[in-house]
Amino acid sequence: MDLGIQDRTAVVTGGAGRIGSADCRLLANEGADVVVLDVDVDGATTVAEEIDETADAGEAMALECDLTDRTDVADSMAEVRETFGGVDVLVNNAAMVDARSRVGDYDDDVWDRDVEINLTGTYNISTELFPRMCERGWGRIVNMSSMAGWYGGFGQFSYSATKAAMIGVGRTMALEGAQSGVTSNVIAPNIVVGAWADMSPDELRENVDEYYARIADATPMRHLGTEEDVANMVAYLCSDQASYVTGQVIGVTGGIDLFSF
């Protein structure tokens, strides 16, 4: 299927990470020019070089940017506009997810860090790009939430809170962009680790970790997903075919959000 994003310009935040890099590769293979945006410039450069070597159509640009610094965000997006002429697609993927602590023991600094990166960083780049998309009359925004944002996450106080906020952020932009040709949707993935996706719960328990084994056990498909499972949904939501899809929270979950017994 021709997704209609050839020659579009896509900015993927956290583009050096596992899911972000999968998003970048797939969008480039569909013909988009991709900005691999990350505070990790070495990782972003590696992803961009891989794309330039393998992608069928789109080219990639690695760009170092601290999303919590509004001046850096504005300067970085000015550089993107100078290079590509404008931004058509924004994938808000960057986030921290390493904190594990119960509410009563939570670290104030971790809370502040996660809110600043996961939520305020999304605010900073969205307010920089969204109004321009509306002015141009076309745009696609995909906001990465999580099952933890839908249902909460034990020991993930700040992550769950910021990922729940991504739903409100995404739906607000959907409302405000609806008459300007700009859609905004939210993806809520299950755990996706491609290297483990073929393992059964017992194999995960034996070779990886009990935590991931329990998630696979609770998933009706009985296995974890891959980064490409998420990237496929990102690409669809960025396409012309998804022009009437906006304000939705879409699970890429293997059915873990379903009631089963």
Summary of the structure (lengths in Angstrom):
residues: 261
radius of gyration: 17.9
end to end distance: 37.3
largest distance: 55.1
contacts: 955
relative contact order: 0.14
helix: 52%
strand: 16%
